Amino acid sequence: MRSASRHMSRVGVLAVCGLLLVGALTGCSTTQEKAARQQARAKHILEAREKRQDRRSKSHDHGSDKR
């Protein structure tokens, strides 16, 4: 009977390790997805800022032509 007890212990340990591994991998993909969304948002903000600056410089250039 002692070997059956050891076998059950090993199966239990392997199951716990497997669950921890799956949890860690799931957490990593969630973190990667969050980072990708944040990077896309930052890119969008930078592009919008660049467009505003372009519009300002163009309107400023046109204003100097009138003087």
C-alpha distance (Angstrom), angle and dihedral (degrees) to the residues before:
residue distance angle dihedral
M1 . . .
R2 3.75 . .
S3 3.83 92.8 .
A4 3.83 90.8 53.6
S5 3.80 89.2 55.2
R6 3.81 91.4 51.2
H7 3.79 90.6 47.6
M8 3.81 91.4 52.6
S9 3.82 90.6 48.2
R10 3.79 91.6 52.2
V11 3.79 91.9 47.6
G12 3.81 89.5 50.1
V13 3.80 92.9 49.4
L14 3.80 91.6 47.7
A15 3.80 90.9 49.1
V16 3.80 92.0 51.3
C17 3.81 91.7 47.3
G18 3.79 90.4 49.1
L19 3.79 92.1 51.2
L20 3.80 91.5 48.7
L21 3.80 90.6 50.1
V22 3.80 92.5 49.6
G23 3.81 90.1 48.1
A24 3.79 92.0 50.5
L25 3.80 92.7 49.0
T26 3.79 91.5 48.4
G27 3.79 90.3 50.2
C28 3.79 91.1 51.1
S29 3.78 94.0 52.5
T30 3.80 90.4 48.2
T31 3.80 90.2 50.8
Q32 3.81 91.1 48.1
E33 3.80 91.5 50.1
K34 3.79 90.6 49.3
A35 3.81 90.8 49.9
A36 3.80 91.2 49.2
R37 3.82 91.5 51.7
Q38 3.78 91.1 47.5
Q39 3.82 91.4 49.5
A40 3.81 91.5 49.6
R41 3.81 90.3 49.9
A42 3.80 91.7 49.4
K43 3.81 90.4 49.8
H44 3.81 90.4 50.7
I45 3.82 91.3 49.9
L46 3.81 92.1 49.6
E47 3.81 92.1 48.6
A48 3.81 91.4 49.6
R49 3.81 90.6 49.0
E50 3.80 90.8 50.4
K51 3.82 91.2 50.9
R52 3.82 91.0 50.9
Q53 3.79 91.0 49.7
D54 3.81 90.8 48.8
R55 3.80 90.6 51.5
R56 3.80 91.3 48.4
S57 3.78 93.3 49.6
K58 3.81 91.6 47.3
S59 3.80 92.9 49.0
H60 3.80 89.9 45.6
D61 3.81 90.6 50.4
H62 3.80 91.3 49.5
G63 3.78 90.6 48.8
S64 3.80 91.7 55.0
D65 3.83 90.6 52.5
K66 3.80 90.5 61.0
R67 3.79 93.2 55.9
